[in-house]
Amino acid sequence: MPDPIRSYDVVVLGAGAAGLMCAAVAGQRSRRVALLDHGSLPGRKILISGGGRCNFTNIHCAPDRFLSANPHFAKSALALYTPRHFLELVEKYKISYHEKTLGQLFCDHSAHAILNLLLAECEKGRVDHVSDAHSIQVERSSSGFRLECAKGEFRCESLVVATGGLSIPKLGATAFGYDLARQFGLGIVEPRPALVPLLLGGKESSWTQLAGVSTLVRASAPSTKTSFVEKLLATHRGLSGPAILQISSYWKRGEPIFVDLTPDQAILAPVVQGRRDAPTLLKALREHLPQRLAEHLAQIAAPQGWSNAALEACERSLHHWPFYPTGTEGYAKAEVTAGGVDTAHLQARTMESRNVPGLFFIGEVVDVTGHLGGFNFQWAWASAVAAGKAV
Ligand code: FDA
């Protein structure tokens, strides 16, 4: 006997942060909702997020914390569903949390609490979960959409695509959402790894000897006016740490990034005012920087002499140190994918396609990418609620 055709008001594809939230909101509006995923478990990225404690939002959420070809697109959804709204849910479920730094809110105990919250909200909305739904094919039908997959045939009026980006293929990331968008004539802003460690090569390989060294820097990308004062971490392959992850989203291949190694603090005053020699230089560097980094800089950044001009040039270079990354660590290590479904093809209040009524895109699959620090989950929640109320 073939499986019966299952009819729903709404099918949501992808049981990640955005898909779970959207299914719950639509279900609680008494829409009959199926939530399909090709994986066997929902919310796998939620569980590994924030080092297992899920940085579920950021109290300083604002549109300028997001990258998109259209920086205005996210404003409407973000205004309609704010961090305060998600916090109300978190508090309703008595999940204890704390602000770690820079407005980033984390669970005190485990990211499981956030996944359980979303599953409970889906339960309230009587959402049908369909796992292991491999090989999903979609076509338009007279009353909406017809889907075929390893779990049978589904029909729905509204179809929500929440299949995420390309980051972390081993957790089930695929290009499905982009392919489906193209199938229905929507544009794609070229996807690229973002919030990702950068690789160094050639002469700059010497920095990898500092693997494990971390220091507070200001990292900036010259073609944007953006900079981040956070920690840099040297790795065996190049650079990481929050400052580098943040600036990686803005970095363009072939361009340098610039690093102020001691943001807003002069280093060489003791050399200018005291003994102008190598030991005094090393001591001055050590005052401000971890020892291994100070020793490295004493070798590769020593002034071209001890004149005022040479010392000033050296000081300037320490605050504007160029790195020429040879690439990124790619989707295997990227926390998110920048680019995605072109927002010019979507309505900002509902996430519905302008040209294909009933077809919605939410979460990371859309060309809206947050900074590090809880912004990407806030976008997942906000875009999901926008669609969940419209389907
Ligand atoms: P998400 O990727 O979560 O879900 C997509 C779902 O679609 C998955 O369940 C997948 O199996 C399914 N799917 C994919 N292809 C399919 C197909 N062909 N057929 C059927 N199903 C398919 N953000 C943040 O704000 N705070 C944080 O602390 C962190 N921490 C963090 C750590 C790490 C290691 C990573 C990789 C990422 C983060 N993030 C983060 C980013 C955050 O996890 C991410 O932005 C959201 O999970 C995106 O939610 P989505 O629901 O859009 O996609």
Boltz pocket constraint, residues with backbone or C-beta under 6 A from the ligand:
constraints:
  - pocket:
      binder: B
      contacts: [[A, 13], [A, 14], [A, 15], [A, 16], [A, 17], [A, 18], [A, 19], [A, 36], [A, 37], [A, 38], [A, 39], [A, 41], [A, 42], [A, 43], [A, 44], [A, 45], [A, 46], [A, 48], [A, 49], [A, 50], [A, 51], [A, 54], [A, 55], [A, 56], [A, 57], [A, 133], [A, 134], [A, 135], [A, 136], [A, 162], [A, 163], [A, 164], [A, 165], [A, 167], [A, 168], [A, 171], [A, 172], [A, 173], [A, 174], [A, 175], [A, 176], [A, 334], [A, 335], [A, 336], [A, 362], [A, 363], [A, 364], [A, 365], [A, 371], [A, 373], [A, 374], [A, 375], [A, 376], [A, 377], [A, 378], [A, 380]]
      max_distance: 6.0
